[in-house]
Amino acid sequence: GYVGAICSLQYSVAVIQDYSRKSNLVASAMAHEMGHNLGINHDRASCNCTAEPCIMFPTISFKPFYEFSSCSVQEHQRYLLRDRPQCILNKPLSRNIVAPP
């Protein structure tokens, strides 16, 4: 896949196909794929979180994921510092934010 490609003009897309009728499992899949977009790879065996399995667990689980591991948080921070992805670091101007009346 394209880990960390959220600001790439060519690769900033995610397609999540899930046939589960359980919305918490669909949400887990979406969080996992968004993690990849945000520069996070799969967790290693040494990674943990308080509500296992962690979001970036490398295999499919029939238990919902609720939390990123400390490894994922560190990896995302490294991505932000190393790549400085402007599309998520730039603060939009208030005049560019459109809200319904």
N, C-alpha and C positions, 0 to 999 in steps of 0.2 A: 503494500500500500504506500500511501504518500503521507508518512508521519510528519507533522509540522507544516503541512501545506496550506493552512487556512488563509494565508495572505497571498498565495500564488494565483496569478491570473489564469494559469492553465489547469491547476489541480485543486482548487479550493471548492471541492464538492464532496458530499457524502450521500450515499444512497443506502438506506437501511430498510431491508425487507425482512419482515417478521410476521409469521402467521399465528402467533400466540394470541389467544383471546384475553390473556392476563396483562392488563395495562402496566403493571409493575415490571414485568419481564421485558416488555417493549421499551419502557423507559430505561431499563438497565442496558439494553442493547444500544439505545441512542446515546446514553452517557458514555459507554465504552468507545463507540466510534467517534464521538466528539473529543474524547481524550486523545485519540490518534491525531485528529486535526490540530489539537493544541500542543503537539510535540511530545506526546507520551507514548512510549512503547509498552509492551506487555510486562507485567510484574514478574520478577524473578522469585524463586522459592524463598529467598530471604526477606521478601517484602511482606508486610502485614498491615492490617487495619483492625479496628475494634469490632467491626461488623463484617466478618468474612462470609463469603468470598468478596474480595475487593473488586472495584469496578474494572480495573485493567487486568484481571485474572485471565490467563491466556486461553482457557477452554470454556466452552459453553456450560452454563450451570442452569439448573431448573429452580435455583434459589435466586431471588432478586439481589442485585448488588446495590449497596447503599452508600459506599464510602470509597474515596480514593486512598490508596496506601501512602505512607510517608515517602516511599520511593517515587511514586507518581507525582507527588507534590514537589519533591526535589527536582525531578526530571523536567517538570513544567517550568519551574523557576530558572533552571539552566537554559531551557529553550528561549525564554523571554530575554535573558541577559545575553545569550550568544547570538541569536538571530534578530532580536529587536523587531518583531513583526509589527509594522506600523499600523496595519488595519485593526489591530486590537489594542495598541498602545496609545493611539491618538484619541484625544477627547473631542467628540463632535461639538461644533459650535451650536449654541442654543437656538440660533435662527435656522439651523438645518434640521432640527428635530420637529417633526410634524406629529401633532396629536389631534385626535378627533375633538370637535367642539363639545 
